[in-house]
């Protein structure tokens, strides 16, 4: 079955006939037809009295094709029901100076911490179809790199372009949480969460992480925290583990205060498993209203119109 969005366009079908009638008796109606239009109509009219002129046929086919295209024809396809979760999630990523430490390995290659986060977090983002995701980056200061959006590709691209130290070399965990709460506060979703990753200790900013976590809980926002840092001394060459300055106690307190979960990532695989777990914790799929796929048919009458115009143009050039 073929449907049209603008059926009123088909009411214009007799317009050329009406224009021809007006040309035939302009004095009775008081309407003047432009000279060029009158000559064209007269030529079509006189040619119609002889053997059917191909130009007359082409003009009518062109006119009908144009009106059909304007009517927006389409053919209904299959009905699709897509699962969505409808959650609002703010990803908070540490880009302080310590994230440049190369203490993670993947397939024998040693990588810095931020590169590892980009790879794993991007996979997490792309799985959240139907959710609104925001991205907050923080170091000495925190800033919103991306507001809440359904455009997951854009969020992933912004994360990929993040650079170490772009927000300062220190770590303002409390400020980052506060800014994430701000991005989520006006969202109508009833399911909101913050996923915060840090590899250091809160040593900058004006907001205490625990206080920010308490405020988040009062607004129904859970905070999942990820403490990142390897304990493999051989990777860094230092006498102490690279994660010696990691403040796990603060991240544990933030998660507990907001009814979230705390995770410890010591390897690439650990971090990957953590994001998979969080993806499971923050997923409650429901079926969205069914969507009927539409197959647009406008291109067919437009193809016919273009063909007719090309033939008419060729004939006009041949005559001249």
C-alpha positions as CSV (number, residue, x, y, z in Angstrom):
1,X,0.0,0.0,0.0
2,X,1.3,3.4,-1.0
3,X,0.7,6.4,1.3
4,X,1.2,10.1,0.7
5,X,2.0,12.9,3.2
6,X,0.7,15.8,1.2
7,X,-2.3,14.6,-0.9
8,X,-3.4,18.2,-1.4
9,X,-0.6,18.6,-4.0
10,X,-2.6,16.4,-6.3
11,X,-5.4,19.0,-6.4
12,X,-3.1,21.0,-8.6
13,X,-3.4,18.5,-11.4
14,X,-6.0,20.4,-13.5
15,X,-4.0,23.7,-13.2
16,X,-2.7,23.7,-16.8
17,X,-6.2,23.1,-18.1
18,X,-7.5,26.1,-16.1
19,X,-4.7,28.2,-17.3
20,X,-5.6,27.3,-20.9
21,X,-9.2,28.3,-20.3
22,X,-8.1,31.6,-18.8
23,X,-6.0,32.2,-21.9
24,X,-8.9,31.4,-24.2
25,X,-11.3,34.0,-22.6
26,X,-9.2,36.6,-20.8
27,X,-11.7,39.4,-21.4
28,X,-14.6,37.6,-19.8
29,X,-12.7,36.9,-16.5
30,X,-10.5,39.9,-16.4
31,X,-7.2,38.0,-16.0
32,X,-4.2,38.5,-18.3
33,X,-2.0,35.5,-19.1
34,X,1.7,36.2,-19.7
35,X,2.6,36.3,-23.4
36,X,5.2,33.5,-23.1
37,X,2.8,31.2,-21.2
38,X,0.1,31.9,-23.7
39,X,2.3,31.0,-26.6
40,X,3.4,27.8,-25.0
41,X,-0.2,26.8,-24.2
42,X,-1.3,27.7,-27.7
43,X,1.4,25.5,-29.2
44,X,0.5,22.6,-27.0
45,X,-3.2,23.1,-27.8
46,X,-2.8,23.3,-31.6
47,X,-0.4,20.3,-31.6
48,X,-3.0,18.3,-29.6
49,X,-5.5,18.9,-32.5
50,X,-3.2,17.1,-34.8
51,X,-1.7,13.6,-34.3
52,X,-0.7,13.4,-30.6
53,X,2.5,15.4,-30.2
54,X,5.2,13.7,-28.1
55,X,6.0,17.1,-26.5
56,X,2.4,17.4,-25.3
57,X,2.7,13.9,-23.7
58,X,6.1,14.7,-22.1
59,X,4.8,18.0,-20.6
60,X,1.8,16.3,-19.0
61,X,3.9,13.4,-17.7
62,X,6.4,15.9,-16.3
63,X,3.6,17.8,-14.6
64,X,2.0,14.7,-13.1
65,X,5.5,13.4,-11.9
66,X,6.2,16.7,-10.2
67,X,2.9,16.7,-8.3
68,X,3.3,13.0,-7.3
69,X,6.8,13.8,-5.9
70,X,5.4,16.8,-4.0
71,X,2.8,14.6,-2.5
72,X,5.6,12.7,-0.7
73,X,4.7,9.1,-1.5
74,X,6.1,6.3,0.7
75,X,5.6,2.6,1.3
76,X,5.3,1.2,4.8
77,X,7.9,-1.4,5.7
78,X,8.3,-3.7,8.7
79,X,7.4,-2.6,12.3
80,X,10.5,-2.5,14.5
81,X,10.6,-2.4,18.3
82,X,13.9,-1.1,19.6
83,X,15.1,-1.6,23.2
84,X,16.2,1.5,25.1
85,X,17.2,2.1,28.7
86,X,16.6,5.8,28.8
87,X,19.3,6.5,31.4
88,X,21.4,9.6,31.8
89,X,25.1,8.8,32.5
90,X,28.0,11.2,33.0
91,X,31.4,9.8,32.3
92,X,34.1,11.6,34.4
93,X,37.7,11.0,33.2
94,X,40.9,12.1,34.9
95,X,43.3,13.9,32.5
96,X,45.8,15.0,35.1
97,X,49.5,14.7,34.7
98,X,49.7,11.3,36.3
99,X,47.6,9.8,33.4
100,X,50.7,9.9,31.2
101,X,52.4,7.1,33.2
102,X,53.0,4.1,31.0
103,X,52.1,1.2,33.3
104,X,49.5,-0.8,31.3
105,X,50.1,-3.3,28.6
106,X,48.0,-4.5,25.6
107,X,49.3,-7.2,23.3
108,X,52.8,-6.7,24.5
109,X,52.6,-2.9,24.0
110,X,53.1,-0.6,26.9
111,X,50.5,2.2,27.0
112,X,49.9,5.3,29.0
113,X,46.8,5.3,31.2
114,X,44.8,7.8,29.2
115,X,45.2,5.8,26.0
116,X,43.9,2.7,27.8
117,X,40.9,4.6,29.1
118,X,40.1,6.0,25.7
119,X,40.0,2.5,24.2
120,X,37.9,0.9,26.9
121,X,35.6,3.8,27.7
122,X,34.8,4.3,24.0
123,X,33.5,0.7,23.8
124,X,31.3,1.4,26.8
125,X,29.9,4.6,25.2
126,X,29.1,2.9,22.0
127,X,27.1,0.2,23.8
128,X,24.8,2.7,25.5
129,X,22.3,3.1,22.6
130,X,19.2,4.8,23.8
131,X,21.0,6.6,26.7
132,X,22.1,10.2,27.0
133,X,25.8,10.4,27.8
134,X,27.8,13.4,28.9
135,X,31.6,13.7,29.3
136,X,33.4,15.6,32.0
137,X,37.2,15.9,31.9
138,X,39.2,17.1,34.9
139,X,42.6,17.8,36.3
140,X,43.2,20.9,38.4
141,X,39.9,22.2,36.9
142,X,36.9,20.3,35.7
143,X,35.0,21.2,32.5
144,X,32.1,19.7,30.5
145,X,33.6,18.3,27.3
146,X,30.2,17.2,26.1
147,X,26.7,17.8,27.5
148,X,24.1,15.0,27.7
149,X,23.4,13.8,24.2
150,X,22.2,10.8,22.3
151,X,25.0,11.3,19.8
152,X,27.4,8.6,21.2
153,X,29.8,8.9,18.3
154,X,30.3,12.6,19.1
155,X,31.0,11.8,22.8
156,X,33.5,9.0,21.8
157,X,35.2,11.4,19.4
158,X,35.6,14.1,22.0
159,X,37.1,11.6,24.5
160,X,39.5,10.4,21.8
161,X,40.7,14.0,21.4
162,X,41.3,14.6,25.1
163,X,44.9,15.3,26.1
164,X,46.9,14.8,29.2
165,X,47.2,18.0,31.3
166,X,44.6,19.9,29.2
167,X,42.8,20.8,32.5
168,X,45.9,21.1,34.6
169,X,48.3,18.6,36.3
170,X,46.5,18.3,39.6
171,X,43.4,16.3,40.5
172,X,40.1,18.0,41.5
173,X,37.8,15.0,42.1
174,X,35.2,16.9,44.1
175,X,34.8,19.6,41.5
176,X,34.4,17.0,38.8
177,X,31.6,15.3,40.7
178,X,29.9,18.6,41.3
179,X,30.0,19.5,37.6
180,X,28.7,16.1,36.6
181,X,25.8,16.6,39.0
182,X,25.0,19.9,37.3
183,X,24.8,18.2,33.9
184,X,22.4,15.5,35.2
185,X,20.2,17.7,37.5
186,X,18.0,19.1,34.7
187,X,17.6,15.8,32.9
188,X,14.1,14.2,33.1
189,X,15.4,10.7,33.4
190,X,14.7,8.8,36.6
191,X,17.8,6.7,36.3
192,X,21.0,8.8,36.6
193,X,24.6,7.7,37.3
194,X,28.1,9.0,37.3
195,X,31.1,6.8,36.3
196,X,34.2,8.5,37.8
197,X,37.8,7.3,37.0
198,X,40.8,8.6,38.8
199,X,44.5,7.5,39.3
200,X,45.4,10.0,42.0
201,X,44.3,11.8,45.1
202,X,42.0,14.8,45.5
203,X,44.6,17.7,45.8
204,X,42.8,20.6,44.0
205,X,39.4,22.2,43.8
206,X,37.1,23.7,46.3
207,X,34.6,20.8,46.8
208,X,35.3,17.8,49.0
209,X,34.5,14.5,47.1
210,X,32.5,13.0,50.0
211,X,30.3,16.1,50.2
212,X,29.7,16.0,46.5
213,X,28.8,12.3,46.8
214,X,26.3,13.1,49.5
215,X,24.6,15.8,47.4
216,X,24.5,13.3,44.5
217,X,22.7,10.8,46.6
218,X,20.1,13.4,47.7
219,X,19.3,13.9,44.0
220,X,19.1,10.2,43.2
221,X,22.4,9.9,41.4
222,X,24.7,7.0,42.0
223,X,28.4,7.3,41.6
224,X,30.5,4.3,40.5
225,X,34.2,5.0,41.1
226,X,37.2,3.4,39.4
227,X,40.7,3.6,40.9
228,X,43.2,3.1,38.1
229,X,46.9,2.2,38.4
230,X,49.2,-0.7,37.9
231,X,51.1,-2.3,40.7
232,X,53.7,-3.9,38.4
233,X,57.0,-2.2,39.3
234,X,58.8,-3.7,36.2
235,X,56.6,-1.7,33.8
236,X,57.7,1.7,35.2
237,X,61.2,0.9,36.4
238,X,60.5,2.8,39.7
239,X,61.3,1.3,43.1
240,X,57.7,1.8,44.2
241,X,54.5,1.0,42.4
242,X,53.1,3.6,40.0
243,X,49.8,3.7,42.0
244,X,51.4,4.5,45.3
245,X,49.7,7.9,45.4
246,X,46.3,6.5,44.5
247,X,43.7,7.5,47.2
248,X,41.5,4.4,47.1
249,X,39.8,5.3,50.5
250,X,38.3,8.5,49.1
251,X,37.0,6.7,46.0
252,X,35.5,4.0,48.2
253,X,33.8,6.5,50.4
254,X,32.4,8.4,47.4
255,X,30.9,5.2,46.0
256,X,29.5,4.0,49.3
257,X,28.0,7.5,50.1
258,X,26.1,7.6,46.8
259,X,25.0,3.9,46.8
260,X,27.4,3.1,43.9
261,X,30.2,0.6,43.4
262,X,33.9,0.9,43.8
263,X,36.3,-0.8,41.3
264,X,40.1,-1.3,41.2
265,X,41.8,-1.5,37.8
266,X,45.3,-2.8,37.9
267,X,45.5,-4.1,34.3
268,X,43.9,-3.5,30.9
269,X,41.7,-6.5,31.3
270,X,40.6,-5.3,34.8
271,X,39.5,-2.0,33.3
272,X,37.7,-3.7,30.5
273,X,35.8,-6.0,32.9
274,X,34.9,-3.1,35.1
275,X,33.2,-1.1,32.3
276,X,31.3,-4.3,31.3
277,X,30.1,-4.7,34.9
278,X,29.0,-1.1,35.1
279,X,27.2,-1.5,31.7
280,X,25.3,-4.3,33.3
281,X,24.5,-2.4,36.5
282,X,23.2,0.6,34.7
283,X,21.0,-1.2,32.2
284,X,17.3,-1.6,32.5
285,X,16.0,-2.1,29.0
286,X,12.4,-1.5,28.0
287,X,10.7,-1.6,24.6
288,X,10.3,1.8,22.9
289,X,7.0,2.4,21.1
290,X,7.0,0.5,17.8
291,X,8.5,2.3,14.8
292,X,7.2,1.7,11.3
293,X,10.0,1.8,8.7
294,X,9.3,4.0,5.7
295,X,10.5,3.4,2.2
296,X,10.6,6.8,0.4
297,X,9.2,6.6,-3.1
298,X,9.8,10.2,-4.2
299,X,12.8,9.3,-6.3
300,X,10.8,7.4,-8.9
301,X,8.6,10.3,-10.0
302,X,11.6,12.6,-9.9
303,X,13.5,10.2,-12.2
304,X,10.6,10.3,-14.6
305,X,10.5,14.1,-14.4
306,X,14.2,14.4,-15.1
307,X,14.0,12.0,-18.1
308,X,11.1,14.0,-19.6
309,X,12.9,17.3,-19.2
310,X,16.0,15.9,-20.8
311,X,14.0,14.7,-23.8
312,X,12.2,18.0,-24.1
313,X,15.5,19.9,-24.0
314,X,16.9,17.7,-26.7
315,X,13.9,18.2,-28.9
316,X,14.1,22.0,-28.4
317,X,17.8,22.0,-29.3
318,X,17.1,19.9,-32.4
319,X,14.4,22.3,-33.6
320,X,16.6,25.3,-33.2
